[in-house]
């Protein structure tokens, strides 16, 4: 699906007016990209994860514990 020029312009304008939200979305997207990586694709991330599968599993468990702790703290 293509995005119209007017929608692109509106998104850019919103992001410029809301830099904190842009930062929030970028960081959230980065975390989600790491967690939900498609390991069947031939990307650098998938290659790195597939060559270090046990480390990736341990990192995901650590992230889950960090998230649980953060939820308790909030």
Biopython code that builds the backbone (N, CA, C, O; Angstrom):
import numpy as np
from Bio.PDB.StructureBuilder import StructureBuilder

atoms = [
    (1, "UNK", "N", (0.846, -1.181, 0.000)),
    (1, "UNK", "CA", (0.000, 0.000, 0.000)),
    (1, "UNK", "C", (0.887, 1.238, 0.000)),
    (1, "UNK", "O", (1.812, 1.347, 0.805)),
    (2, "UNK", "N", (0.607, 2.150, -0.888)),
    (2, "UNK", "CA", (1.391, 3.369, -0.960)),
    (2, "UNK", "C", (0.781, 4.444, -0.060)),
    (2, "UNK", "O", (-0.422, 4.464, 0.201)),
    (3, "UNK", "N", (1.642, 5.318, 0.393)),
    (3, "UNK", "CA", (1.209, 6.407, 1.247)),
    (3, "UNK", "C", (1.170, 7.684, 0.415)),
    (3, "UNK", "O", (2.126, 8.015, -0.287)),
    (4, "UNK", "N", (0.052, 8.391, 0.505)),
    (4, "UNK", "CA", (-0.090, 9.610, -0.282)),
    (4, "UNK", "C", (0.887, 10.676, 0.217)),
    (4, "UNK", "O", (1.333, 10.646, 1.364)),
    (5, "UNK", "N", (1.202, 11.603, -0.661)),
    (5, "UNK", "CA", (2.120, 12.689, -0.298)),
    (5, "UNK", "C", (1.552, 13.538, 0.825)),
    (5, "UNK", "O", (2.293, 13.994, 1.695)),
    (6, "UNK", "N", (0.243, 13.755, 0.813)),
    (6, "UNK", "CA", (-0.365, 14.576, 1.867)),
    (6, "UNK", "C", (-0.267, 13.872, 3.226)),
    (6, "UNK", "O", (-0.060, 14.523, 4.250)),
    (7, "UNK", "N", (-0.416, 12.553, 3.232)),
    (7, "UNK", "CA", (-0.289, 11.820, 4.485)),
    (7, "UNK", "C", (1.156, 11.843, 4.974)),
    (7, "UNK", "O", (1.405, 12.016, 6.167)),
    (8, "UNK", "N", (2.100, 11.671, 4.067)),
    (8, "UNK", "CA", (3.516, 11.748, 4.438)),
    (8, "UNK", "C", (3.841, 13.110, 5.038)),
    (8, "UNK", "O", (4.569, 13.206, 6.026)),
    (9, "UNK", "N", (3.295, 14.161, 4.434)),
    (9, "UNK", "CA", (3.528, 15.518, 4.919)),
    (9, "UNK", "C", (2.922, 15.704, 6.313)),
    (9, "UNK", "O", (3.538, 16.323, 7.182)),
    (10, "UNK", "N", (1.735, 15.176, 6.523)),
    (10, "UNK", "CA", (1.070, 15.290, 7.822)),
    (10, "UNK", "C", (1.845, 14.523, 8.892)),
    (10, "UNK", "O", (1.993, 15.000, 10.017)),
    (11, "UNK", "N", (2.334, 13.346, 8.545)),
    (11, "UNK", "CA", (3.119, 12.556, 9.497)),
    (11, "UNK", "C", (4.398, 13.300, 9.873)),
    (11, "UNK", "O", (4.751, 13.380, 11.050)),
    (12, "UNK", "N", (5.085, 13.841, 8.878)),
    (12, "UNK", "CA", (6.321, 14.578, 9.128)),
    (12, "UNK", "C", (6.051, 15.786, 10.023)),
    (12, "UNK", "O", (6.812, 16.059, 10.951)),
    (13, "UNK", "N", (4.972, 16.504, 9.744)),
    (13, "UNK", "CA", (4.620, 17.685, 10.542)),
    (13, "UNK", "C", (4.328, 17.284, 11.987)),
    (13, "UNK", "O", (4.765, 17.956, 12.921)),
    (14, "UNK", "N", (3.586, 16.186, 12.170)),
    (14, "UNK", "CA", (3.272, 15.716, 13.517)),
    (14, "UNK", "C", (4.552, 15.332, 14.257)),
    (14, "UNK", "O", (4.724, 15.674, 15.427)),
    (15, "UNK", "N", (5.448, 14.621, 13.571)),
    (15, "UNK", "CA", (6.688, 14.194, 14.206)),
    (15, "UNK", "C", (7.558, 15.381, 14.595)),
    (15, "UNK", "O", (8.204, 15.364, 15.643)),
    (16, "UNK", "N", (7.576, 16.395, 13.766)),
    (16, "UNK", "CA", (8.357, 17.589, 14.087)),
    (16, "UNK", "C", (7.787, 18.321, 15.297)),
    (16, "UNK", "O", (8.537, 18.901, 16.082)),
    (17, "UNK", "N", (6.475, 18.299, 15.450)),
    (17, "UNK", "CA", (5.829, 18.970, 16.580)),
    (17, "UNK", "C", (5.888, 18.126, 17.857)),
    (17, "UNK", "O", (5.697, 18.648, 18.955)),
    (18, "UNK", "N", (6.151, 16.827, 17.715)),
    (18, "UNK", "CA", (6.125, 15.914, 18.860)),
    (18, "UNK", "C", (7.402, 15.063, 18.910)),
    (18, "UNK", "O", (7.343, 13.845, 18.742)),
    (19, "UNK", "N", (8.543, 15.699, 19.140)),
    (19, "UNK", "CA", (9.803, 14.944, 19.113)),
    (19, "UNK", "C", (9.904, 13.884, 20.212)),
    (19, "UNK", "O", (10.553, 12.858, 20.011)),
    (20, "UNK", "N", (9.283, 14.108, 21.354)),
    (20, "UNK", "CA", (9.336, 13.109, 22.417)),
    (20, "UNK", "C", (8.579, 11.843, 22.027)),
    (20, "UNK", "O", (9.024, 10.734, 22.326)),
    (21, "UNK", "N", (7.450, 12.004, 21.367)),
    (21, "UNK", "CA", (6.697, 10.833, 20.913)),
    (21, "UNK", "C", (7.467, 10.098, 19.821)),
    (21, "UNK", "O", (7.448, 8.869, 19.770)),
    (22, "UNK", "N", (8.134, 10.832, 18.960)),
    (22, "UNK", "CA", (8.936, 10.205, 17.905)),
    (22, "UNK", "C", (10.045, 9.364, 18.533)),
    (22, "UNK", "O", (10.306, 8.242, 18.098)),
    (23, "UNK", "N", (10.697, 9.917, 19.560)),
    (23, "UNK", "CA", (11.738, 9.172, 20.267)),
    (23, "UNK", "C", (11.152, 7.930, 20.915)),
    (23, "UNK", "O", (11.738, 6.850, 20.840)),
    (24, "UNK", "N", (10.005, 8.079, 21.545)),
    (24, "UNK", "CA", (9.329, 6.952, 22.203)),
    (24, "UNK", "C", (9.026, 5.859, 21.187)),
    (24, "UNK", "O", (9.337, 4.693, 21.432)),
    (25, "UNK", "N", (8.426, 6.210, 20.049)),
    (25, "UNK", "CA", (8.069, 5.222, 19.025)),
    (25, "UNK", "C", (9.300, 4.552, 18.435)),
    (25, "UNK", "O", (9.282, 3.350, 18.169)),
    (26, "UNK", "N", (10.373, 5.316, 18.225)),
    (26, "UNK", "CA", (11.601, 4.741, 17.675)),
    (26, "UNK", "C", (12.186, 3.695, 18.625)),
    (26, "UNK", "O", (12.584, 2.615, 18.188)),
    (27, "UNK", "N", (12.238, 4.006, 19.905)),
    (27, "UNK", "CA", (12.795, 3.073, 20.883)),
    (27, "UNK", "C", (11.905, 1.838, 21.024)),
    (27, "UNK", "O", (12.398, 0.713, 21.099)),
    (28, "UNK", "N", (10.612, 2.055, 21.057)),
    (28, "UNK", "CA", (9.671, 0.936, 21.138)),
    (28, "UNK", "C", (9.810, 0.039, 19.914)),
    (28, "UNK", "O", (9.805, -1.187, 20.032)),
    (29, "UNK", "N", (9.932, 0.641, 18.756)),
    (29, "UNK", "CA", (10.090, -0.116, 17.519)),
    (29, "UNK", "C", (11.379, -0.921, 17.496)),
    (29, "UNK", "O", (11.402, -2.053, 17.013)),
    (30, "UNK", "N", (12.446, -0.339, 18.015)),
    (30, "UNK", "CA", (13.724, -1.047, 18.069)),
    (30, "UNK", "C", (13.652, -2.272, 18.965)),
    (30, "UNK", "O", (14.168, -3.335, 18.621)),
    (31, "UNK", "N", (13.011, -2.117, 20.115)),
    (31, "UNK", "CA", (12.862, -3.256, 21.030)),
    (31, "UNK", "C", (12.003, -4.341, 20.392)),
    (31, "UNK", "O", (12.330, -5.526, 20.459)),
    (32, "UNK", "N", (10.921, -3.929, 19.784)),
    (32, "UNK", "CA", (10.018, -4.896, 19.151)),
    (32, "UNK", "C", (10.705, -5.588, 17.971)),
    (32, "UNK", "O", (10.497, -6.780, 17.743)),
    (33, "UNK", "N", (11.511, -4.855, 17.234)),
    (33, "UNK", "CA", (12.229, -5.429, 16.090)),
    (33, "UNK", "C", (13.190, -6.524, 16.554)),
    (33, "UNK", "O", (13.323, -7.553, 15.891)),
    (34, "UNK", "N", (13.857, -6.308, 17.682)),
    (34, "UNK", "CA", (14.760, -7.308, 18.232)),
    (34, "UNK", "C", (13.988, -8.542, 18.699)),
    (34, "UNK", "O", (14.397, -9.673, 18.441)),
    (35, "UNK", "N", (12.884, -8.316, 19.380)),
    (35, "UNK", "CA", (12.108, -9.421, 19.941)),
    (35, "UNK", "C", (11.405, -10.219, 18.853)),
    (35, "UNK", "O", (11.386, -11.448, 18.909)),
    (36, "UNK", "N", (10.830, -9.547, 17.870)),
    (36, "UNK", "CA", (10.004, -10.208, 16.863)),
    (36, "UNK", "C", (10.741, -10.461, 15.548)),
    (36, "UNK", "O", (10.105, -10.599, 14.503)),
    (37, "UNK", "N", (12.055, -10.522, 15.586)),
    (37, "UNK", "CA", (12.856, -10.697, 14.372)),
    (37, "UNK", "C", (12.426, -11.962, 13.621)),
    (37, "UNK", "O", (12.238, -13.018, 14.226)),
    (38, "UNK", "N", (12.275, -11.845, 12.313)),
    (38, "UNK", "CA", (11.937, -12.985, 11.459)),
    (38, "UNK", "C", (13.231, -13.726, 11.146)),
    (38, "UNK", "O", (14.037, -13.274, 10.333)),
    (39, "UNK", "N", (13.418, -14.853, 11.791)),
    (39, "UNK", "CA", (14.672, -15.584, 11.678)),
    (39, "UNK", "C", (14.788, -16.378, 10.390)),
    (39, "UNK", "O", (15.835, -16.962, 10.113)),
    (40, "UNK", "N", (13.729, -16.405, 9.604)),
    (40, "UNK", "CA", (13.786, -17.117, 8.323)),
    (40, "UNK", "C", (14.297, -16.215, 7.193)),
    (40, "UNK", "O", (14.633, -16.699, 6.113)),
    (41, "UNK", "N", (14.354, -14.916, 7.446)),
    (41, "UNK", "CA", (14.833, -13.981, 6.423)),
    (41, "UNK", "C", (16.353, -13.890, 6.466)),
    (41, "UNK", "O", (16.981, -14.199, 7.479)),
    (42, "UNK", "N", (16.928, -13.464, 5.360)),
    (42, "UNK", "CA", (18.381, -13.338, 5.257)),
    (42, "UNK", "C", (18.791, -11.896, 5.550)),
    (42, "UNK", "O", (19.238, -11.169, 4.662)),
    (43, "UNK", "N", (18.628, -11.498, 6.817)),
    (43, "UNK", "CA", (19.028, -10.162, 7.245)),
    (43, "UNK", "C", (20.207, -10.289, 8.209)),
    (43, "UNK", "O", (20.479, -11.369, 8.733)),
    (44, "UNK", "N", (20.893, -9.190, 8.431)),
    (44, "UNK", "CA", (22.021, -9.216, 9.365)),
    (44, "UNK", "C", (21.557, -9.601, 10.765)),
    (44, "UNK", "O", (22.230, -10.363, 11.460)),
    (45, "UNK", "N", (20.408, -9.075, 11.177)),
    (45, "UNK", "CA", (19.891, -9.406, 12.504)),
    (45, "UNK", "C", (19.576, -10.894, 12.600)),
    (45, "UNK", "O", (19.957, -11.542, 13.575)),
    (46, "UNK", "N", (18.892, -11.439, 11.615)),
    (46, "UNK", "CA", (18.557, -12.867, 11.636)),
    (46, "UNK", "C", (19.819, -13.715, 11.638)),
    (46, "UNK", "O", (19.888, -14.715, 12.351)),
    (47, "UNK", "N", (20.810, -13.334, 10.856)),
    (47, "UNK", "CA", (22.071, -14.075, 10.823)),
    (47, "UNK", "C", (22.760, -14.033, 12.187)),
    (47, "UNK", "O", (23.274, -15.044, 12.664)),
    (48, "UNK", "N", (22.765, -12.862, 12.802)),
    (48, "UNK", "CA", (23.403, -12.711, 14.113)),
    (48, "UNK", "C", (22.681, -13.559, 15.165)),
    (48, "UNK", "O", (23.319, -14.215, 15.988)),
    (49, "UNK", "N", (21.364, -13.540, 15.130)),
    (49, "UNK", "CA", (20.590, -14.313, 16.104)),
    (49, "UNK", "C", (20.776, -15.808, 15.866)),
    (49, "UNK", "O", (20.992, -16.570, 16.808)),
    (50, "UNK", "N", (20.691, -16.222, 14.606)),
    (50, "UNK", "CA", (20.809, -17.646, 14.297)),
    (50, "UNK", "C", (22.188, -18.200, 14.642)),
    (50, "UNK", "O", (22.310, -19.376, 14.985)),
    (51, "UNK", "N", (23.216, -17.378, 14.557)),
    (51, "UNK", "CA", (24.551, -17.858, 14.899)),
    (51, "UNK", "C", (24.820, -17.795, 16.400)),
    (51, "UNK", "O", (25.824, -18.326, 16.874)),
    (52, "UNK", "N", (23.927, -17.149, 17.145)),
    (52, "UNK", "CA", (24.053, -17.035, 18.610)),
    (52, "UNK", "C", (22.713, -17.355, 19.271)),
    (52, "UNK", "O", (22.253, -16.610, 20.137)),
    (53, "UNK", "N", (22.099, -18.439, 18.872)),
    (53, "UNK", "CA", (20.725, -18.757, 19.300)),
    (53, "UNK", "C", (20.589, -18.832, 20.818)),
    (53, "UNK", "O", (19.638, -18.275, 21.367)),
    (54, "UNK", "N", (21.498, -19.495, 21.506)),
    (54, "UNK", "CA", (21.395, -19.616, 22.965)),
    (54, "UNK", "C", (21.511, -18.256, 23.647)),
    (54, "UNK", "O", (20.799, -17.982, 24.613)),
    (55, "UNK", "N", (22.397, -17.412, 23.153)),
    (55, "UNK", "CA", (22.530, -16.064, 23.715)),
    (55, "UNK", "C", (21.244, -15.272, 23.510)),
    (55, "UNK", "O", (20.802, -14.550, 24.404)),
    (56, "UNK", "N", (20.645, -15.410, 22.327)),
    (56, "UNK", "CA", (19.392, -14.707, 22.023)),
    (56, "UNK", "C", (18.288, -15.158, 22.986)),
    (56, "UNK", "O", (17.542, -14.330, 23.510)),
    (57, "UNK", "N", (18.187, -16.450, 23.213)),
    (57, "UNK", "CA", (17.174, -16.970, 24.138)),
    (57, "UNK", "C", (17.404, -16.411, 25.537)),
    (57, "UNK", "O", (16.460, -15.990, 26.205)),
    (58, "UNK", "N", (18.654, -16.406, 25.975)),
    (58, "UNK", "CA", (18.969, -15.855, 27.300)),
    (58, "UNK", "C", (18.661, -14.360, 27.369)),
    (58, "UNK", "O", (18.164, -13.878, 28.386)),
    (59, "UNK", "N", (18.948, -13.635, 26.311)),
    (59, "UNK", "CA", (18.648, -12.202, 26.278)),
    (59, "UNK", "C", (17.147, -11.953, 26.339)),
    (59, "UNK", "O", (16.701, -11.032, 27.023)),
    (60, "UNK", "N", (16.367, -12.761, 25.633)),
    (60, "UNK", "CA", (14.909, -12.609, 25.687)),
    (60, "UNK", "C", (14.387, -12.876, 27.094)),
    (60, "UNK", "O", (13.498, -12.170, 27.571)),
    (61, "UNK", "N", (14.931, -13.886, 27.756)),
    (61, "UNK", "CA", (14.521, -14.170, 29.140)),
    (61, "UNK", "C", (14.890, -13.016, 30.060)),
    (61, "UNK", "O", (14.116, -12.642, 30.942)),
    (62, "UNK", "N", (16.070, -12.457, 29.852)),
    (62, "UNK", "CA", (16.504, -11.314, 30.663)),
    (62, "UNK", "C", (15.592, -10.111, 30.425)),
    (62, "UNK", "O", (15.213, -9.417, 31.368)),
    (63, "UNK", "N", (15.251, -9.873, 29.184)),
    (63, "UNK", "CA", (14.330, -8.776, 28.876)),
    (63, "UNK", "C", (12.970, -8.990, 29.533)),
    (63, "UNK", "O", (12.370, -8.051, 30.056)),
    (64, "UNK", "N", (12.488, -10.236, 29.503)),
    (64, "UNK", "CA", (11.201, -10.531, 30.142)),
    (64, "UNK", "C", (11.277, -10.229, 31.633)),
    (64, "UNK", "O", (10.350, -9.642, 32.192)),
    (65, "UNK", "N", (12.373, -10.625, 32.285)),
    (65, "UNK", "CA", (12.530, -10.331, 33.706)),
    (65, "UNK", "C", (12.612, -8.827, 33.953)),
    (65, "UNK", "O", (12.031, -8.320, 34.912)),
    (66, "UNK", "N", (13.331, -8.117, 33.091)),
    (66, "UNK", "CA", (13.432, -6.659, 33.226)),
    (66, "UNK", "C", (12.070, -5.993, 33.077)),
    (66, "UNK", "O", (11.745, -5.055, 33.806)),
    (67, "UNK", "N", (11.282, -6.478, 32.136)),
    (67, "UNK", "CA", (9.931, -5.920, 31.917)),
    (67, "UNK", "C", (9.050, -6.200, 33.134)),
    (67, "UNK", "O", (8.340, -5.311, 33.605)),
    (68, "UNK", "N", (9.094, -7.424, 33.641)),
    (68, "UNK", "CA", (8.304, -7.763, 34.833)),
    (68, "UNK", "C", (8.690, -6.882, 36.010)),
    (68, "UNK", "O", (7.825, -6.392, 36.736)),
    (69, "UNK", "N", (9.986, -6.680, 36.198)),
    (69, "UNK", "CA", (10.443, -5.841, 37.307)),
    (69, "UNK", "C", (9.989, -4.393, 37.108)),
    (69, "UNK", "O", (9.566, -3.732, 38.056)),
    (70, "UNK", "N", (10.080, -3.910, 35.878)),
    (70, "UNK", "CA", (9.668, -2.529, 35.602)),
    (70, "UNK", "C", (8.181, -2.330, 35.874)),
    (70, "UNK", "O", (7.776, -1.300, 36.413)),
    (71, "UNK", "N", (7.368, -3.320, 35.499)),
    (71, "UNK", "CA", (5.936, -3.235, 35.755)),
    (71, "UNK", "C", (5.649, -3.198, 37.259)),
    (71, "UNK", "O", (4.751, -2.483, 37.702)),
    (72, "UNK", "N", (6.408, -3.966, 38.038)),
    (72, "UNK", "CA", (6.239, -3.936, 39.486)),
    (72, "UNK", "C", (6.623, -2.567, 40.047)),
    (72, "UNK", "O", (5.964, -2.042, 40.944)),
    (73, "UNK", "N", (7.709, -1.996, 39.499)),
    (73, "UNK", "CA", (8.189, -0.699, 39.995)),
    (73, "UNK", "C", (7.210, 0.430, 39.680)),
    (73, "UNK", "O", (7.100, 1.396, 40.435)),
    (74, "UNK", "N", (6.506, 0.301, 38.569)),
    (74, "UNK", "CA", (5.575, 1.361, 38.189)),
    (74, "UNK", "C", (4.290, 1.246, 38.970)),
    (74, "UNK", "O", (3.381, 2.055, 38.786)),
]
sb = StructureBuilder()
sb.init_structure("model")
sb.init_model(0)
sb.init_chain("A")
sb.init_seg("    ")
for serial, (resi, resn, name, xyz) in enumerate(atoms, 1):
    if name == "N":
        sb.init_residue(resn, " ", resi, " ")
    sb.init_atom(name, np.array(xyz, "f"), 0.0, 1.0, " ", f" {name:<3s}", serial, name[0])
structure = sb.get_structure()
